[in-house]
Each structure stands twice: as structure tokens, then as C-alpha cells.
Amino acid sequence: MIAFTGLMPNREWRFNEQGPGSIVLNPTFGINDALAAIEAAEMDHGITIALSYMVHDNIRDGSWSRSSMT
């Protein structure tokens, strides 16, 4: 798990797929630069959280898929 501290300051990953929920994570790597966190994930160092506009093009052009990010 790569923690982008700008979106996960308290190491909590919040989601709302089946109702409100969250999970507290213990990341192995923390960074305050969103693009560096995405690049680390692309290099198979783990998964990260990102804002949709930062990864939209990768998903749209097929270089990533939603299933590869879960």
C-alpha cells in the first residue's frame, strides 16, 4: 500500500459503494506527491488512492482497467 498523504492523512481509506464505510490501513510507503504515488503503483510497488482526473486518461485509453486497480 502506497499512501498519498494528501488524500489519506490519517491512513483511512473511505469508500461508499454499499453504504458508508472505511478501513484503516498500514501502508508500507507514504508520500506527499500524488504523481509519485501513482508512478510507484505503476512500477508494481503497491496500490494507491488517486483522484479520478489524475488517472482518467490511463483508464480511458485502456492502459489501465478498473479490474487491474482492485
N, CA, C and O atoms as a Tripos MOL2 file, in Angstrom:
@<TRIPOS>MOLECULE
protein
  280   279    70     0     0
PROTEIN
NO_CHARGES

@<TRIPOS>ATOM
      1 N           0.8390   -1.1730    0.0000 N.3       1 MET1
      2 CA          0.0000    0.0000    0.0000 C.3       1 MET1
      3 C           0.8810    1.2310    0.0000 C.2       1 MET1
      4 O           1.7680    1.3760    0.8410 O.2       1 MET1
      5 N           0.6330    2.1080   -0.9380 N.am      2 ILE2
      6 CA          1.3370    3.3780   -1.0550 C.3       2 ILE2
      7 C           0.3620    4.4650   -0.6200 C.2       2 ILE2
      8 O          -0.6620    4.6760   -1.2710 O.2       2 ILE2
      9 N           0.6630    5.1410    0.4500 N.am      3 ALA3
     10 CA         -0.2390    6.1630    0.9750 C.3       3 ALA3
     11 C           0.1280    7.5250    0.4140 C.2       3 ALA3
     12 O           1.2310    8.0220    0.6410 O.2       3 ALA3
     13 N          -0.7990    8.1260   -0.3180 N.am      4 PHE4
     14 CA         -0.6550    9.5170   -0.7170 C.3       4 PHE4
     15 C          -1.2240   10.3310    0.4340 C.2       4 PHE4
     16 O          -2.4390   10.3750    0.6250 O.2       4 PHE4
     17 N          -0.3590   10.9690    1.1940 N.am      5 THR5
     18 CA         -0.7590   11.6230    2.4410 C.3       5 THR5
     19 C          -1.7490   12.7670    2.2310 C.2       5 THR5
     20 O          -2.4620   13.1450    3.1610 O.2       5 THR5
     21 N          -1.8000   13.3190    1.0250 N.am      6 GLY6
     22 CA         -2.7720   14.3650    0.7520 C.3       6 GLY6
     23 C          -4.2060   13.8720    0.7950 C.2       6 GLY6
     24 O          -5.1150   14.6340    1.1250 O.2       6 GLY6
     25 N          -4.4180   12.6090    0.4650 N.am      7 LEU7
     26 CA         -5.7680   12.0250    0.4910 C.3       7 LEU7
     27 C          -5.9790   11.0850    1.6700 C.2       7 LEU7
     28 O          -7.1160   10.7360    1.9870 O.2       7 LEU7
     29 N          -4.9110   10.6790    2.3120 N.am      8 MET8
     30 CA         -5.0160    9.7230    3.4320 C.3       8 MET8
     31 C          -4.2030   10.2000    4.6320 C.2       8 MET8
     32 O          -3.3160    9.4800    5.0900 O.2       8 MET8
     33 N          -4.4830   11.3960    5.1510 N.am      9 PRO9
     34 CA         -3.6550   11.9020    6.2440 C.3       9 PRO9
     35 C          -3.7270   11.0480    7.5100 C.2       9 PRO9
     36 O          -2.7760   11.0220    8.2910 O.2       9 PRO9
     37 N          -4.8350   10.3570    7.7190 N.am     10 ASN10
     38 CA         -4.9790    9.5190    8.9090 C.3      10 ASN10
     39 C          -4.9370    8.0230    8.5770 C.2      10 ASN10
     40 O          -5.3270    7.1890    9.3940 O.2      10 ASN10
     41 N          -4.4610    7.6920    7.3700 N.am     11 ARG11
     42 CA         -4.3030    6.2990    6.9120 C.3      11 ARG11
     43 C          -5.6410    5.5610    6.8150 C.2      11 ARG11
     44 O          -5.6920    4.3360    6.9220 O.2      11 ARG11
     45 N          -6.7160    6.3150    6.6140 N.am     12 GLU12
     46 CA         -8.0440    5.7190    6.4850 C.3      12 GLU12
     47 C          -8.5010    5.8310    5.0370 C.2      12 GLU12
     48 O          -8.4800    6.9160    4.4560 O.2      12 GLU12
     49 N          -8.9110    4.7170    4.4610 N.am     13 TRP13
     50 CA         -9.4130    4.6790    3.0890 C.3      13 TRP13
     51 C         -10.9320    4.6310    3.1940 C.2      13 TRP13
     52 O         -11.4970    3.6530    3.6820 O.2      13 TRP13
     53 N         -11.5850    5.6880    2.7350 N.am     14 ARG14
     54 CA        -13.0460    5.7770    2.8120 C.3      14 ARG14
     55 C         -13.6630    5.4150    1.4700 C.2      14 ARG14
     56 O         -13.1350    5.7720    0.4160 O.2      14 ARG14
     57 N         -14.7650    4.7160    1.5160 N.am     15 PHE15
     58 CA        -15.4670    4.3280    0.2980 C.3      15 PHE15
     59 C         -16.9430    4.3190    0.5770 C.2      15 PHE15
     60 O         -17.3660    4.3200    1.7330 O.2      15 PHE15
     61 N         -17.7360    4.3090   -0.4820 N.am     16 ASN16
     62 CA        -19.1840    4.3850   -0.3380 C.3      16 ASN16
     63 C         -19.8640    3.5930   -1.4360 C.2      16 ASN16
     64 O         -20.7410    4.1120   -2.1260 O.2      16 ASN16
     65 N         -19.4680    2.3430   -1.6040 N.am     17 GLU17
     66 CA        -20.0600    1.5240   -2.6510 C.3      17 GLU17
     67 C         -21.3720    0.8970   -2.1960 C.2      17 GLU17
     68 O         -22.3640    0.9600   -2.9220 O.2      17 GLU17
     69 N         -21.3960    0.3080   -1.0380 N.am     18 GLN18
     70 CA        -22.5910   -0.3300   -0.4810 C.3      18 GLN18
     71 C         -23.0540    0.4120    0.7710 C.2      18 GLN18
     72 O         -23.6540   -0.1940    1.6590 O.2      18 GLN18
     73 N         -22.7890    1.6810    0.8500 N.am     19 GLY19
     74 CA        -23.0730    2.4840    2.0310 C.3      19 GLY19
     75 C         -21.7650    2.9720    2.6120 C.2      19 GLY19
     76 O         -20.6950    2.5160    2.2090 O.2      19 GLY19
     77 N         -21.8400    3.8880    3.5480 N.am     20 PRO20
     78 CA        -20.6170    4.4460    4.1220 C.3      20 PRO20
     79 C         -19.7240    3.3630    4.7300 C.2      20 PRO20
     80 O         -20.2060    2.4380    5.3830 O.2      20 PRO20
     81 N         -18.4510    3.4940    4.5090 N.am     21 GLY21
     82 CA        -17.5130    2.5470    5.0780 C.3      21 GLY21
     83 C         -16.0980    3.0710    4.9970 C.2      21 GLY21
     84 O         -15.8060    4.0110    4.2580 O.2      21 GLY21
     85 N         -15.2330    2.4530    5.7600 N.am     22 SER22
     86 CA        -13.8260    2.8270    5.7210 C.3      22 SER22
     87 C         -12.9970    1.6880    6.2950 C.2      22 SER22
     88 O         -13.5080    0.7920    6.9660 O.2      22 SER22
     89 N         -11.7220    1.7530    6.0120 N.am     23 ILE23
     90 CA        -10.7860    0.7840    6.5530 C.3      23 ILE23
     91 C          -9.4960    1.5440    6.8800 C.2      23 ILE23
     92 O          -9.0540    2.3950    6.1080 O.2      23 ILE23
     93 N          -8.9100    1.2300    8.0140 N.am     24 VAL24
     94 CA         -7.6440    1.8420    8.3890 C.3      24 VAL24
     95 C          -6.5280    0.9450    7.8690 C.2      24 VAL24
     96 O          -6.5170   -0.2610    8.1160 O.2      24 VAL24
     97 N          -5.5940    1.5480    7.1500 N.am     25 LEU25
     98 CA         -4.5250    0.7980    6.5030 C.3      25 LEU25
     99 C          -3.1800    1.0890    7.1540 C.2      25 LEU25
    100 O          -2.9850    2.1300    7.7810 O.2      25 LEU25
    101 N          -2.2690    0.1590    6.9920 N.am     26 ASN26
    102 CA         -0.9060    0.3230    7.4590 C.3      26 ASN26
    103 C           0.0140    0.2880    6.2360 C.2      26 ASN26
    104 O           0.5930   -0.7520    5.9200 O.2      26 ASN26
    105 N           0.1450    1.4230    5.5530 N.am     27 PRO27
    106 CA          0.9210    1.4430    4.3090 C.3      27 PRO27
    107 C           2.3980    1.1730    4.5400 C.2      27 PRO27
    108 O           2.9450    1.4610    5.6050 O.2      27 PRO27
    109 N           3.0240    0.6180    3.5250 N.am     28 THR28
    110 CA          4.4600    0.3640    3.5980 C.3      28 THR28
    111 C           5.2540    1.5530    3.0990 C.2      28 THR28
    112 O           6.4650    1.6300    3.3110 O.2      28 THR28
    113 N           4.5800    2.4810    2.4380 N.am     29 PHE29
    114 CA          5.2540    3.6320    1.8540 C.3      29 PHE29
    115 C           4.3080    4.8130    1.9060 C.2      29 PHE29
    116 O           3.1510    4.6880    1.5030 O.2      29 PHE29
    117 N           4.7670    5.9560    2.3890 N.am     30 GLY30
    118 CA          3.9580    7.1590    2.4200 C.3      30 GLY30
    119 C           4.6580    8.2740    1.6690 C.2      30 GLY30
    120 O           5.8710    8.4450    1.7870 O.2      30 GLY30
    121 N           3.9000    9.0250    0.9030 N.am     31 ILE31
    122 CA          4.4790   10.0900    0.0890 C.3      31 ILE31
    123 C           3.4770   11.2350   -0.0230 C.2      31 ILE31
    124 O           2.2680   11.0040   -0.0100 O.2      31 ILE31
    125 N           3.9700   12.4600   -0.1310 N.am     32 ASN32
    126 CA          3.0710   13.6100   -0.2170 C.3      32 ASN32
    127 C           2.9210   14.1400   -1.6430 C.2      32 ASN32
    128 O           2.4450   15.2580   -1.8390 O.2      32 ASN32
    129 N           3.3150   13.3660   -2.6150 N.am     33 ASP33
    130 CA          3.2300   13.7540   -4.0250 C.3      33 ASP33
    131 C           2.3530   12.7410   -4.7580 C.2      33 ASP33
    132 O           2.7270   11.5760   -4.8990 O.2      33 ASP33
    133 N           1.1920   13.1860   -5.2230 N.am     34 ALA34
    134 CA          0.2320   12.2770   -5.8530 C.3      34 ALA34
    135 C           0.8060   11.5860   -7.0890 C.2      34 ALA34
    136 O           0.6110   10.3850   -7.2740 O.2      34 ALA34
    137 N           1.5060   12.3310   -7.9260 N.am     35 LEU35
    138 CA          2.0580   11.7290   -9.1460 C.3      35 LEU35
    139 C           3.1270   10.6900   -8.8140 C.2      35 LEU35
    140 O           3.2260    9.6710   -9.4980 O.2      35 LEU35
    141 N           3.9170   10.9290   -7.7900 N.am     36 ALA36
    142 CA          4.9200    9.9460   -7.3820 C.3      36 ALA36
    143 C           4.2540    8.6890   -6.8370 C.2      36 ALA36
    144 O           4.7420    7.5830   -7.0710 O.2      36 ALA36
    145 N           3.1530    8.8400   -6.1180 N.am     37 ALA37
    146 CA          2.4190    7.6810   -5.6130 C.3      37 ALA37
    147 C           1.8560    6.8580   -6.7730 C.2      37 ALA37
    148 O           1.9140    5.6280   -6.7500 O.2      37 ALA37
    149 N           1.3170    7.5300   -7.7770 N.am     38 ILE38
    150 CA          0.7820    6.8360   -8.9510 C.3      38 ILE38
    151 C           1.9040    6.1240   -9.6970 C.2      38 ILE38
    152 O           1.7460    4.9740  -10.1070 O.2      38 ILE38
    153 N           3.0360    6.8020   -9.8750 N.am     39 GLU39
    154 CA          4.1730    6.1780  -10.5610 C.3      39 GLU39
    155 C           4.6880    4.9610   -9.7950 C.2      39 GLU39
    156 O           5.0480    3.9540  -10.4060 O.2      39 GLU39
    157 N           4.7270    5.0410   -8.4750 N.am     40 ALA40
    158 CA          5.1680    3.8910   -7.6720 C.3      40 ALA40
    159 C           4.2140    2.7160   -7.8670 C.2      40 ALA40
    160 O           4.6530    1.5700   -7.9640 O.2      40 ALA40
    161 N           2.9200    2.9930   -7.9250 N.am     41 ALA41
    162 CA          1.9440    1.9290   -8.1680 C.3      41 ALA41
    163 C           2.1210    1.3400   -9.5630 C.2      41 ALA41
    164 O           2.0120    0.1270   -9.7430 O.2      41 ALA41
    165 N           2.3940    2.1880  -10.5470 N.am     42 GLU42
    166 CA          2.6210    1.7180  -11.9130 C.3      42 GLU42
    167 C           3.8500    0.8060  -12.0030 C.2      42 GLU42
    168 O           3.9210   -0.0730  -12.8610 O.2      42 GLU42
    169 N           4.8050    1.0260  -11.1140 N.am     43 MET43
    170 CA          6.0210    0.2020  -11.1010 C.3      43 MET43
    171 C           5.8740   -1.0150  -10.1900 C.2      43 MET43
    172 O           6.8650   -1.6360   -9.8070 O.2      43 MET43
    173 N           4.6160   -1.3530   -9.8420 N.am     44 ASP44
    174 CA          4.2900   -2.5450   -9.0450 C.3      44 ASP44
    175 C           4.8340   -2.5140   -7.6190 C.2      44 ASP44
    176 O           5.1830   -3.5530   -7.0580 O.2      44 ASP44
    177 N           4.9040   -1.3100   -7.0370 N.am     45 HIS45
    178 CA          5.3250   -1.2000   -5.6430 C.3      45 HIS45
    179 C           4.1370   -1.2740   -4.6920 C.2      45 HIS45
    180 O           4.3190   -1.2130   -3.4760 O.2      45 HIS45
    181 N           2.9380   -1.4020   -5.2190 N.am     46 GLY46
    182 CA          1.7470   -1.4880   -4.3920 C.3      46 GLY46
    183 C           0.5770   -0.7950   -5.0620 C.2      46 GLY46
    184 O           0.6290   -0.4450   -6.2410 O.2      46 GLY46
    185 N          -0.4760   -0.6050   -4.2880 N.am     47 ILE47
    186 CA         -1.6530    0.1040   -4.7720 C.3      47 ILE47
    187 C          -1.7140    1.4550   -4.0670 C.2      47 ILE47
    188 O          -1.1050    1.6460   -3.0140 O.2      47 ILE47
    189 N          -2.4480    2.3770   -4.6530 N.am     48 THR48
    190 CA         -2.5910    3.7040   -4.0520 C.3      48 THR48
    191 C          -3.9830    4.2430   -4.3290 C.2      48 THR48
    192 O          -4.7540    3.6570   -5.0880 O.2      48 THR48
    193 N          -4.2810    5.3350   -3.7200 N.am     49 ILE49
    194 CA         -5.5300    6.0430   -3.9560 C.3      49 ILE49
    195 C          -5.1850    7.2870   -4.7690 C.2      49 ILE49
    196 O          -4.1410    7.9020   -4.5540 O.2      49 ILE49
    197 N          -6.0620    7.6600   -5.7020 N.am     50 ALA50
    198 CA         -5.7970    8.8190   -6.5520 C.3      50 ALA50
    199 C          -7.1090    9.5070   -6.8970 C.2      50 ALA50
    200 O          -8.1810    8.9040   -6.8470 O.2      50 ALA50
    201 N          -7.0010   10.7520   -7.2390 N.am     51 LEU51
    202 CA         -8.1690   11.4790   -7.7220 C.3      51 LEU51
    203 C          -8.4540   11.0480   -9.1590 C.2      51 LEU51
    204 O          -7.5300   10.8150   -9.9380 O.2      51 LEU51
    205 N          -9.7220   10.9430   -9.5010 N.am     52 SER52
    206 CA        -10.0980   10.3840  -10.7980 C.3      52 SER52
    207 C          -9.4920   11.1470  -11.9700 C.2      52 SER52
    208 O          -9.1150   10.5290  -12.9660 O.2      52 SER52
    209 N          -9.3880   12.4650  -11.8820 N.am     53 TYR53
    210 CA         -8.8440   13.2180  -13.0150 C.3      53 TYR53
    211 C          -7.3680   12.8960  -13.2570 C.2      53 TYR53
    212 O          -6.8650   13.1060  -14.3610 O.2      53 TYR53
    213 N          -6.6780   12.3950  -12.2500 N.am     54 MET54
    214 CA         -5.2560   12.0780  -12.3940 C.3      54 MET54
    215 C          -5.0230   10.7660  -13.1380 C.2      54 MET54
    216 O          -3.9460   10.5540  -13.6940 O.2      54 MET54
    217 N          -6.0160    9.8890  -13.1520 N.am     55 VAL55
    218 CA         -5.8530    8.5850  -13.8040 C.3      55 VAL55
    219 C          -6.8710    8.3510  -14.9160 C.2      55 VAL55
    220 O          -6.9030    7.2750  -15.5140 O.2      55 VAL55
    221 N          -7.6990    9.3490  -15.1930 N.am     56 HIS56
    222 CA         -8.7620    9.2020  -16.1830 C.3      56 HIS56
    223 C          -8.2280    8.7700  -17.5450 C.2      56 HIS56
    224 O          -8.7690    7.8470  -18.1530 O.2      56 HIS56
    225 N          -7.1850    9.4160  -18.0280 N.am     57 ASP57
    226 CA         -6.6580    9.1020  -19.3600 C.3      57 ASP57
    227 C          -6.1290    7.6690  -19.4320 C.2      57 ASP57
    228 O          -6.3070    6.9930  -20.4460 O.2      57 ASP57
    229 N          -5.4810    7.2050  -18.3640 N.am     58 ASN58
    230 CA         -4.9620    5.8360  -18.3460 C.3      58 ASN58
    231 C          -6.0880    4.8090  -18.4190 C.2      58 ASN58
    232 O          -5.9630    3.7820  -19.0860 O.2      58 ASN58
    233 N          -7.1720    5.0930  -17.7360 N.am     59 ILE59
    234 CA         -8.3190    4.1790  -17.7700 C.3      59 ILE59
    235 C          -8.9970    4.2600  -19.1360 C.2      59 ILE59
    236 O          -9.3500    3.2330  -19.7150 O.2      59 ILE59
    237 N          -9.1800    5.4690  -19.6480 N.am     60 ARG60
    238 CA         -9.8760    5.6580  -20.9220 C.3      60 ARG60
    239 C          -9.1210    5.0500  -22.0960 C.2      60 ARG60
    240 O          -9.7410    4.4660  -22.9840 O.2      60 ARG60
    241 N          -7.7950    5.1720  -22.1210 N.am     61 ASP61
    242 CA         -7.0520    4.6400  -23.2650 C.3      61 ASP61
    243 C          -6.7500    3.1470  -23.1420 C.2      61 ASP61
    244 O          -6.1470    2.5580  -24.0390 O.2      61 ASP61
    245 N          -7.1660    2.5390  -22.0350 N.am     62 GLY62
    246 CA         -7.0160    1.0980  -21.8880 C.3      62 GLY62
    247 C          -5.6960    0.6500  -21.2820 C.2      62 GLY62
    248 O          -5.4890   -0.5470  -21.0850 O.2      62 GLY62
    249 N          -4.7910    1.5900  -20.9790 N.am     63 SER63
    250 CA         -3.5260    1.1710  -20.3760 C.3      63 SER63
    251 C          -3.7380    0.6600  -18.9570 C.2      63 SER63
    252 O          -2.9220   -0.1010  -18.4390 O.2      63 SER63
    253 N          -4.8230    1.0750  -18.3350 N.am     64 TRP64
    254 CA         -5.2520    0.5210  -17.0460 C.3      64 TRP64
    255 C          -6.6970    0.0950  -17.2070 C.2      64 TRP64
    256 O          -7.4050    0.5620  -18.1000 O.2      64 TRP64
    257 N          -7.1130   -0.7780  -16.3490 N.am     65 SER65
    258 CA         -8.5370   -1.1190  -16.3010 C.3      65 SER65
    259 C          -8.9690   -1.0460  -14.8560 C.2      65 SER65
    260 O          -8.1420   -1.1470  -13.9500 O.2      65 SER65
    261 N         -10.2490   -0.8740  -14.6350 N.am     66 ARG66
    262 CA        -10.7540   -0.8200  -13.2610 C.3      66 ARG66
    263 C         -10.4520   -2.1330  -12.5330 C.2      66 ARG66
    264 O         -10.1540   -2.1220  -11.3390 O.2      66 ARG66
    265 N         -10.5270   -3.2540  -13.2370 N.am     67 SER67
    266 CA        -10.2630   -4.5460  -12.5880 C.3      67 SER67
    267 C          -8.8060   -4.6880  -12.1980 C.2      67 SER67
    268 O          -8.5050   -5.3880  -11.2310 O.2      67 SER67
    269 N          -7.8890   -4.0510  -12.9140 N.am     68 SER68
    270 CA         -6.4840   -4.1520  -12.5430 C.3      68 SER68
    271 C          -6.1560   -3.2570  -11.3590 C.2      68 SER68
    272 O          -5.0840   -3.3820  -10.7680 O.2      68 SER68
    273 N          -7.0660   -2.3580  -11.0060 N.am     69 MET69
    274 CA         -6.8250   -1.4590   -9.8920 C.3      69 MET69
    275 C          -7.5080   -1.9270   -8.6210 C.2      69 MET69
    276 O          -7.4340   -1.2340   -7.6070 O.2      69 MET69
    277 N          -8.1660   -3.0680   -8.6340 N.am     70 THR70
    278 CA         -8.8390   -3.5390   -7.4260 C.3      70 THR70
    279 C          -8.1060   -4.7070   -6.8390 C.2      70 THR70
    280 O          -8.5220   -5.2440   -5.8120 O.2      70 THR70
@<TRIPOS>BOND
     1     1     2 1
     2     2     3 1
     3     3     4 2
     4     3     5 am
     5     5     6 1
     6     6     7 1
     7     7     8 2
     8     7     9 am
     9     9    10 1
    10    10    11 1
    11    11    12 2
    12    11    13 am
    13    13    14 1
    14    14    15 1
    15    15    16 2
    16    15    17 am
    17    17    18 1
    18    18    19 1
    19    19    20 2
    20    19    21 am
    21    21    22 1
    22    22    23 1
    23    23    24 2
    24    23    25 am
    25    25    26 1
    26    26    27 1
    27    27    28 2
    28    27    29 am
    29    29    30 1
    30    30    31 1
    31    31    32 2
    32    31    33 am
    33    33    34 1
    34    34    35 1
    35    35    36 2
    36    35    37 am
    37    37    38 1
    38    38    39 1
    39    39    40 2
    40    39    41 am
    41    41    42 1
    42    42    43 1
    43    43    44 2
    44    43    45 am
    45    45    46 1
    46    46    47 1
    47    47    48 2
    48    47    49 am
    49    49    50 1
    50    50    51 1
    51    51    52 2
    52    51    53 am
    53    53    54 1
    54    54    55 1
    55    55    56 2
    56    55    57 am
    57    57    58 1
    58    58    59 1
    59    59    60 2
    60    59    61 am
    61    61    62 1
    62    62    63 1
    63    63    64 2
    64    63    65 am
    65    65    66 1
    66    66    67 1
    67    67    68 2
    68    67    69 am
    69    69    70 1
    70    70    71 1
    71    71    72 2
    72    71    73 am
    73    73    74 1
    74    74    75 1
    75    75    76 2
    76    75    77 am
    77    77    78 1
    78    78    79 1
    79    79    80 2
    80    79    81 am
    81    81    82 1
    82    82    83 1
    83    83    84 2
    84    83    85 am
    85    85    86 1
    86    86    87 1
    87    87    88 2
    88    87    89 am
    89    89    90 1
    90    90    91 1
    91    91    92 2
    92    91    93 am
    93    93    94 1
    94    94    95 1
    95    95    96 2
    96    95    97 am
    97    97    98 1
    98    98    99 1
    99    99   100 2
   100    99   101 am
   101   101   102 1
   102   102   103 1
   103   103   104 2
   104   103   105 am
   105   105   106 1
   106   106   107 1
   107   107   108 2
   108   107   109 am
   109   109   110 1
   110   110   111 1
   111   111   112 2
   112   111   113 am
   113   113   114 1
   114   114   115 1
   115   115   116 2
   116   115   117 am
   117   117   118 1
   118   118   119 1
   119   119   120 2
   120   119   121 am
   121   121   122 1
   122   122   123 1
   123   123   124 2
   124   123   125 am
   125   125   126 1
   126   126   127 1
   127   127   128 2
   128   127   129 am
   129   129   130 1
   130   130   131 1
   131   131   132 2
   132   131   133 am
   133   133   134 1
   134   134   135 1
   135   135   136 2
   136   135   137 am
   137   137   138 1
   138   138   139 1
   139   139   140 2
   140   139   141 am
   141   141   142 1
   142   142   143 1
   143   143   144 2
   144   143   145 am
   145   145   146 1
   146   146   147 1
   147   147   148 2
   148   147   149 am
   149   149   150 1
   150   150   151 1
   151   151   152 2
   152   151   153 am
   153   153   154 1
   154   154   155 1
   155   155   156 2
   156   155   157 am
   157   157   158 1
   158   158   159 1
   159   159   160 2
   160   159   161 am
   161   161   162 1
   162   162   163 1
   163   163   164 2
   164   163   165 am
   165   165   166 1
   166   166   167 1
   167   167   168 2
   168   167   169 am
   169   169   170 1
   170   170   171 1
   171   171   172 2
   172   171   173 am
   173   173   174 1
   174   174   175 1
   175   175   176 2
   176   175   177 am
   177   177   178 1
   178   178   179 1
   179   179   180 2
   180   179   181 am
   181   181   182 1
   182   182   183 1
   183   183   184 2
   184   183   185 am
   185   185   186 1
   186   186   187 1
   187   187   188 2
   188   187   189 am
   189   189   190 1
   190   190   191 1
   191   191   192 2
   192   191   193 am
   193   193   194 1
   194   194   195 1
   195   195   196 2
   196   195   197 am
   197   197   198 1
   198   198   199 1
   199   199   200 2
   200   199   201 am
   201   201   202 1
   202   202   203 1
   203   203   204 2
   204   203   205 am
   205   205   206 1
   206   206   207 1
   207   207   208 2
   208   207   209 am
   209   209   210 1
   210   210   211 1
   211   211   212 2
   212   211   213 am
   213   213   214 1
   214   214   215 1
   215   215   216 2
   216   215   217 am
   217   217   218 1
   218   218   219 1
   219   219   220 2
   220   219   221 am
   221   221   222 1
   222   222   223 1
   223   223   224 2
   224   223   225 am
   225   225   226 1
   226   226   227 1
   227   227   228 2
   228   227   229 am
   229   229   230 1
   230   230   231 1
   231   231   232 2
   232   231   233 am
   233   233   234 1
   234   234   235 1
   235   235   236 2
   236   235   237 am
   237   237   238 1
   238   238   239 1
   239   239   240 2
   240   239   241 am
   241   241   242 1
   242   242   243 1
   243   243   244 2
   244   243   245 am
   245   245   246 1
   246   246   247 1
   247   247   248 2
   248   247   249 am
   249   249   250 1
   250   250   251 1
   251   251   252 2
   252   251   253 am
   253   253   254 1
   254   254   255 1
   255   255   256 2
   256   255   257 am
   257   257   258 1
   258   258   259 1
   259   259   260 2
   260   259   261 am
   261   261   262 1
   262   262   263 1
   263   263   264 2
   264   263   265 am
   265   265   266 1
   266   266   267 1
   267   267   268 2
   268   267   269 am
   269   269   270 1
   270   270   271 1
   271   271   272 2
   272   271   273 am
   273   273   274 1
   274   274   275 1
   275   275   276 2
   276   275   277 am
   277   277   278 1
   278   278   279 1
   279   279   280 2
@<TRIPOS>SUBSTRUCTURE
     1 MET1         2 RESIDUE 1 A MET
     2 ILE2         6 RESIDUE 1 A ILE
     3 ALA3        10 RESIDUE 1 A ALA
     4 PHE4        14 RESIDUE 1 A PHE
     5 THR5        18 RESIDUE 1 A THR
     6 GLY6        22 RESIDUE 1 A GLY
     7 LEU7        26 RESIDUE 1 A LEU
     8 MET8        30 RESIDUE 1 A MET
     9 PRO9        34 RESIDUE 1 A PRO
    10 ASN10       38 RESIDUE 1 A ASN
    11 ARG11       42 RESIDUE 1 A ARG
    12 GLU12       46 RESIDUE 1 A GLU
    13 TRP13       50 RESIDUE 1 A TRP
    14 ARG14       54 RESIDUE 1 A ARG
    15 PHE15       58 RESIDUE 1 A PHE
    16 ASN16       62 RESIDUE 1 A ASN
    17 GLU17       66 RESIDUE 1 A GLU
    18 GLN18       70 RESIDUE 1 A GLN
    19 GLY19       74 RESIDUE 1 A GLY
    20 PRO20       78 RESIDUE 1 A PRO
    21 GLY21       82 RESIDUE 1 A GLY
    22 SER22       86 RESIDUE 1 A SER
    23 ILE23       90 RESIDUE 1 A ILE
    24 VAL24       94 RESIDUE 1 A VAL
    25 LEU25       98 RESIDUE 1 A LEU
    26 ASN26      102 RESIDUE 1 A ASN
    27 PRO27      106 RESIDUE 1 A PRO
    28 THR28      110 RESIDUE 1 A THR
    29 PHE29      114 RESIDUE 1 A PHE
    30 GLY30      118 RESIDUE 1 A GLY
    31 ILE31      122 RESIDUE 1 A ILE
    32 ASN32      126 RESIDUE 1 A ASN
    33 ASP33      130 RESIDUE 1 A ASP
    34 ALA34      134 RESIDUE 1 A ALA
    35 LEU35      138 RESIDUE 1 A LEU
    36 ALA36      142 RESIDUE 1 A ALA
    37 ALA37      146 RESIDUE 1 A ALA
    38 ILE38      150 RESIDUE 1 A ILE
    39 GLU39      154 RESIDUE 1 A GLU
    40 ALA40      158 RESIDUE 1 A ALA
    41 ALA41      162 RESIDUE 1 A ALA
    42 GLU42      166 RESIDUE 1 A GLU
    43 MET43      170 RESIDUE 1 A MET
    44 ASP44      174 RESIDUE 1 A ASP
    45 HIS45      178 RESIDUE 1 A HIS
    46 GLY46      182 RESIDUE 1 A GLY
    47 ILE47      186 RESIDUE 1 A ILE
    48 THR48      190 RESIDUE 1 A THR
    49 ILE49      194 RESIDUE 1 A ILE
    50 ALA50      198 RESIDUE 1 A ALA
    51 LEU51      202 RESIDUE 1 A LEU
    52 SER52      206 RESIDUE 1 A SER
    53 TYR53      210 RESIDUE 1 A TYR
    54 MET54      214 RESIDUE 1 A MET
    55 VAL55      218 RESIDUE 1 A VAL
    56 HIS56      222 RESIDUE 1 A HIS
    57 ASP57      226 RESIDUE 1 A ASP
    58 ASN58      230 RESIDUE 1 A ASN
    59 ILE59      234 RESIDUE 1 A ILE
    60 ARG60      238 RESIDUE 1 A ARG
    61 ASP61      242 RESIDUE 1 A ASP
    62 GLY62      246 RESIDUE 1 A GLY
    63 SER63      250 RESIDUE 1 A SER
    64 TRP64      254 RESIDUE 1 A TRP
    65 SER65      258 RESIDUE 1 A SER
    66 ARG66      262 RESIDUE 1 A ARG
    67 SER67      266 RESIDUE 1 A SER
    68 SER68      270 RESIDUE 1 A SER
    69 MET69      274 RESIDUE 1 A MET
    70 THR70      278 RESIDUE 1 A THR
